[in-house]
Amino acid sequence: MKWKFVVALNLCCVPFVWAQSVSDSELIARIKLNRGNFQEWDRGPNLPEKAKSLGKDILASPTVRETPILCDRCPKPDPENHPEVKRAASESDLVAIGHVVRNISALTQNEAFVFTDSEFVVDEVLKSTSTSPTSQAIRVGEEVTVTAPGGSVKSGSFRITAYPSNRVPLQIGHSYLLFLAFLPNSRSYVQTSLFGFDITKPTVTSLRTTLISPASELFSDRGLFLHAMRSSTHLAVDETSK
């Protein structure tokens, strides 16, 4: 069965920021390449065939076992020098604040799961590297593609929805702080171990459902949270450059 995709586009609620926009043809080319990046999610039954045989929509949400991070076991953590944030920043090619302007969802290579390519406009760069052939420097105003498992597509007369149980999908119009690694084959980005945070509202929420904050006041104040994340990320960059 040929792969299918849907485009969800809504710019009315997004604050205006000039961006180097990605054309529709580029997006389609990237999504074709990104179909093969989710092999760990692509091992179950063929979802379009399953929906057709059952005669109904499909909803899949596999459970992923992970060790909680930023955990309550951490004694009196220093939020501005948190080891997990520093580790995530060190392993990321791009740490940035921005907003999502477009989502494109498609079936994975074996049609056993769904993934989504999100177009992310960068509003602030905390870290960007071009020190290797697998990364590129990103500036404020640029638009990058963030690919992730999960999404919803239409297959014939049925809808197929699949999301991992351990992460929250990116939403159009929301603002995020993301930790990203570069994928050279499609020139897209994938979220690293810390995933990222939704900073749209005054109270910050994690995109990783297994994240537990040891300092709840940090997540209840967006300003304090971003100050701490900037500090930890900059410390990680400084240590790496030594």
C-alpha positions as CSV (number, residue, x, y, z in Angstrom):
1,M,0.0,0.0,0.0
2,K,1.3,3.4,-0.9
3,W,2.2,5.7,2.0
4,K,-0.2,8.5,2.9
5,F,0.1,11.8,4.7
6,V,-2.0,14.6,5.9
7,V,-1.1,18.2,6.5
8,A,-2.4,20.1,9.5
9,L,-1.8,23.8,8.9
10,N,-2.9,26.6,11.1
11,L,-0.9,29.9,11.3
12,C,-3.6,32.2,12.7
13,C,-2.5,31.9,16.3
14,V,1.2,31.9,15.8
15,P,3.1,35.1,16.6
16,F,4.7,36.5,13.4
17,V,8.4,35.7,13.1
18,W,10.3,35.9,9.8
19,A,11.4,32.4,8.9
20,Q,13.3,30.7,6.1
21,S,10.3,28.7,5.1
22,V,10.5,25.1,3.8
23,S,8.6,24.5,0.5
24,D,6.0,21.8,0.3
25,S,8.1,19.8,-2.1
26,E,11.0,19.8,0.4
27,L,8.6,18.6,3.1
28,I,7.3,15.7,1.0
29,A,10.9,14.7,0.1
30,R,11.9,14.8,3.8
31,I,8.9,12.8,5.0
32,K,9.8,10.1,2.4
33,L,13.3,9.9,3.9
34,N,12.0,10.0,7.5
35,R,9.7,7.0,7.0
36,G,12.6,4.7,7.7
37,N,13.8,6.4,10.9
38,F,11.3,4.6,13.3
39,Q,12.2,1.0,13.0
40,E,11.7,0.4,16.7
41,W,8.0,1.5,16.3
42,D,7.5,-0.3,13.0
43,R,7.4,-3.9,14.0
44,G,3.7,-4.6,14.7
45,P,0.8,-5.4,12.3
46,N,0.2,-3.4,9.2
47,L,-2.3,-0.8,10.5
48,P,-4.2,0.0,7.3
49,E,-4.8,-3.7,6.8
50,K,-5.8,-4.1,10.4
51,A,-8.3,-1.2,10.2
52,K,-9.7,-2.6,7.0
53,S,-10.2,-6.1,8.5
54,L,-11.7,-4.7,11.7
55,G,-13.8,-2.2,9.8
56,K,-13.0,0.6,12.2
57,D,-10.5,3.3,13.2
58,I,-7.3,2.2,14.9
59,L,-5.8,3.8,18.0
60,A,-2.4,2.5,19.1
61,S,-0.4,3.7,22.1
62,P,2.4,1.3,23.0
63,T,3.9,1.4,26.5
64,V,7.6,2.4,26.7
65,R,9.5,1.6,29.8
66,E,11.9,4.3,30.8
67,T,13.7,5.4,34.0
68,P,12.2,8.7,35.2
69,I,14.6,11.6,35.0
70,L,14.9,14.8,37.1
71,C,13.7,12.3,39.7
72,D,12.7,12.7,43.4
73,R,15.7,10.6,44.3
74,C,18.0,13.6,43.4
75,P,18.8,15.3,46.7
76,K,18.3,19.0,46.7
77,P,19.1,19.5,43.0
78,D,20.6,22.6,41.7
79,P,18.2,23.5,38.8
80,E,20.7,25.9,37.2
81,N,23.4,23.2,37.1
82,H,21.3,20.0,36.7
83,P,23.3,17.0,35.4
84,E,20.5,15.6,33.3
85,V,20.0,18.9,31.5
86,K,23.7,19.3,31.0
87,R,24.0,15.8,29.6
88,A,21.0,16.3,27.2
89,A,22.6,19.6,26.0
90,S,25.9,17.9,25.5
91,E,24.4,15.2,23.3
92,S,22.3,17.6,21.3
93,D,23.3,19.4,18.1
94,L,20.6,22.0,18.7
95,V,18.9,23.3,21.8
96,A,16.4,26.0,20.9
97,I,13.2,27.8,21.8
98,G,10.6,28.2,19.1
99,H,7.1,27.4,17.9
100,V,5.5,24.9,15.6
101,V,3.8,26.2,12.5
102,R,2.9,22.9,10.6
103,N,2.6,19.2,11.2
104,I,2.7,16.5,8.5
105,S,1.9,12.9,9.6
106,A,2.5,9.7,7.6
107,L,2.7,6.0,8.0
108,T,6.1,4.5,8.8
109,Q,8.0,2.3,6.3
110,N,6.2,-1.0,7.2
111,E,2.9,0.9,8.0
112,A,2.9,-0.4,11.5
113,F,3.1,3.0,13.1
114,V,2.7,6.7,12.4
115,F,5.2,9.5,12.6
116,T,5.0,13.3,12.3
117,D,7.3,15.9,10.8
118,S,6.8,19.2,12.6
119,E,8.0,22.5,11.2
120,F,9.7,24.4,14.0
121,V,10.5,28.1,13.8
122,V,13.5,29.0,16.0
123,D,13.0,32.0,18.2
124,E,16.1,31.6,20.4
125,V,19.2,29.4,20.1
126,L,20.7,28.1,23.3
127,K,23.1,25.8,21.5
128,S,23.8,25.1,17.8
129,T,26.8,23.2,16.4
130,S,28.4,22.8,13.0
131,T,31.5,21.0,14.3
132,S,30.8,17.8,12.3
133,P,29.4,16.7,9.0
134,T,26.2,15.5,10.8
135,S,25.2,18.9,12.1
136,Q,24.6,22.4,10.9
137,A,24.5,25.8,12.6
138,I,21.0,27.2,13.1
139,R,20.1,30.9,13.6
140,V,17.1,32.7,14.9
141,G,14.3,32.8,12.4
142,E,15.2,29.6,10.6
143,E,12.6,26.8,10.2
144,V,13.8,23.2,10.9
145,T,12.0,19.9,10.7
146,V,11.5,17.9,13.9
147,T,10.5,14.3,13.2
148,A,9.0,12.1,16.0
149,P,7.0,8.9,16.4
150,G,3.2,9.4,16.7
151,G,0.5,11.1,14.7
152,S,-2.8,10.5,12.9
153,V,-3.5,9.7,9.3
154,K,-6.4,8.8,7.1
155,S,-6.3,5.4,5.3
156,G,-9.2,4.9,3.0
157,S,-12.3,5.5,5.1
158,F,-10.5,4.8,8.4
159,R,-8.4,7.0,10.7
160,I,-5.2,5.5,12.1
161,T,-3.8,7.2,15.3
162,A,-0.7,6.1,17.0
163,Y,1.2,7.8,19.8
164,P,4.0,6.5,22.2
165,S,2.9,6.4,25.8
166,N,6.1,8.2,27.0
167,R,5.9,11.5,25.1
168,V,3.6,14.3,24.3
169,P,3.3,15.3,20.6
170,L,4.2,18.8,19.3
171,Q,1.1,21.0,18.6
172,I,0.7,23.8,16.1
173,G,0.9,27.2,17.7
174,H,2.6,26.0,20.9
175,S,6.0,27.2,22.0
176,Y,8.7,24.8,23.0
177,L,12.2,24.4,24.4
178,L,13.6,21.4,22.5
179,F,16.8,19.3,22.7
180,L,17.5,18.0,19.2
181,A,20.0,15.8,17.3
182,F,20.6,16.2,13.6
183,L,19.7,13.5,11.0
184,P,22.0,14.0,8.0
185,N,20.0,11.6,5.7
186,S,16.9,13.9,5.7
187,R,18.4,17.0,7.2
188,S,15.8,16.8,10.0
189,Y,16.1,16.8,13.7
190,V,15.0,14.2,16.3
191,Q,14.4,14.8,20.0
192,T,17.2,13.6,22.3
193,S,16.7,11.9,25.7
194,L,15.3,14.9,27.5
195,F,12.8,15.5,24.6
196,G,11.7,19.1,25.5
197,F,9.2,21.3,27.3
198,D,6.0,23.1,26.3
199,I,6.5,26.7,27.4
200,T,3.3,28.1,25.9
201,K,1.6,28.6,29.3
202,P,3.0,30.2,32.5
203,T,3.3,26.6,33.9
204,V,5.8,24.5,32.0
205,T,5.0,20.9,31.1
206,S,7.4,18.2,29.9
207,L,7.1,16.4,26.6
208,R,8.4,13.3,28.4
209,T,5.7,11.7,30.6
210,T,8.3,9.9,32.7
211,L,9.9,13.2,33.8
212,I,9.3,14.0,37.4
213,S,10.4,17.4,38.7
214,P,12.3,17.4,42.1
215,A,11.8,21.2,42.2
216,S,8.1,21.7,41.4
217,E,8.4,25.5,41.8
218,L,10.7,25.5,38.8
219,F,8.0,24.2,36.5
220,S,5.3,26.5,37.9
221,D,7.2,29.6,36.8
222,R,8.2,29.8,33.1
223,G,10.6,32.6,33.7
224,L,12.6,30.7,36.4
225,F,12.5,27.5,34.4
226,L,13.9,29.1,31.2
227,H,16.6,30.9,33.3
228,A,17.6,27.5,34.8
229,M,17.6,25.8,31.4
230,R,19.7,28.5,29.8
231,S,22.2,28.3,32.6
232,S,22.5,24.5,32.5
233,T,22.8,24.5,28.7
234,H,25.4,27.2,28.7
235,L,27.4,25.4,31.3
236,A,27.3,22.2,29.2
237,V,28.5,24.1,26.1
238,D,31.3,25.8,28.0
239,E,32.5,22.5,29.5
240,T,32.4,20.8,26.0
241,S,34.4,23.6,24.4
242,K,37.2,23.3,27.0
